Amino acid sequence: MNYNNYNTAIIETYAVKLVGWPQGVKFISPSNIGTVGEIRKLRDALKARTCYWAALTPAEVKLHTAELDACRSAGQVVRQPRKKRSDAGVARKR
């Protein structure tokens, strides 16, 4: 999952969001979470279904898209650019 661009890559594209992410656990990829305790908090929340995926209504999607557009027009970076390939510009065999 694309945690860096969650608002655009997940919420805006698929009209779903994560609800109930545990307090005290950064919203980053689980493989990058620092301590075992935080991983267990997240695992327990997912198992207990206090953290779950929720589908957005069309009105909620419209509101979210409008908020993102307002941020874009204000000059804020909404989507982080992807890293350029290390072999960009190099001819490849066919």
N, C-alpha and C positions, 0 to 999 in steps of 0.2 A: 504494500500500500504506500502511496505517496504522502508521507506525513508532512513534508516541507510545503507542499502545495495543497493541503487538505481542503481548503475552502473552494478552490477552483477545480482540482482534479477529482475530488470525491463528491462533495456536497452539490456543487453546481452541475457536474456531469451526470451523476447517478441519482440525485434527489434523495439521498440518504445521509444520516449523520449518526455519530456515536453519542449515546446519551449515558451519563453516569460514570464517566471516566473517574477513577479513584482520586481523592484529594491527596496531594503530596507526591503524586507521580507525574513527572513531566509528560506532556503529550508528544512523545517521540516514538520511533520504532522500538518495539520491545527488545530487539537485539542490541540497542544502544542504551537501554536503561541500566544504570550503574550498579544497583545493589539487588541481592536476591530477595530482600524484604519487599522492595517495590515490585519486583516481578510477581511475587506471591500475592501481593495486594491486587494487582491487575488480574491474575489468574482467578483468584477467589471471586472477584467482582464479576468476571465473565461466567464462571461456573454458577454463581448464585443468581445470575441474570439481572444484577443491578446495573451492569454495564452491557448495553445492547445496541443493535442497529435499529434505527427508527426511520421509516419512510416519511418523507416530507409531502405535505399537500401542495398542489399547484400554487396556492396563494403564498405558502411559506417559501417555495422556490423562487417565486417572483420577488418577494421581499428580500431574500438573500442576494439575488442577482442585482437588485437595485442598490443594496448596500455596497456590493463589490464595485458596481459602476461608479458610485459616488466616491469611493476611495480612489479608483483609477483616475477620475476627473480631477481629484484633489492632488494628484501627482504621487500618490503612495504606490509602492511596489506591491502588487497583489499576488503575483506569481513569480517565484524565484526562477531564474533561467537555469536550464540544465547545463551541466558541465560539458565543455567541448571535448570531443573525442581526441585521444592522443595521436591518432593517425589521420586526423582531418587534413584534407588537401593532398594526401598521398595516393598515388594511383594504386589500384588493387588489381590482382590477377583475375581474369575471367575464365 
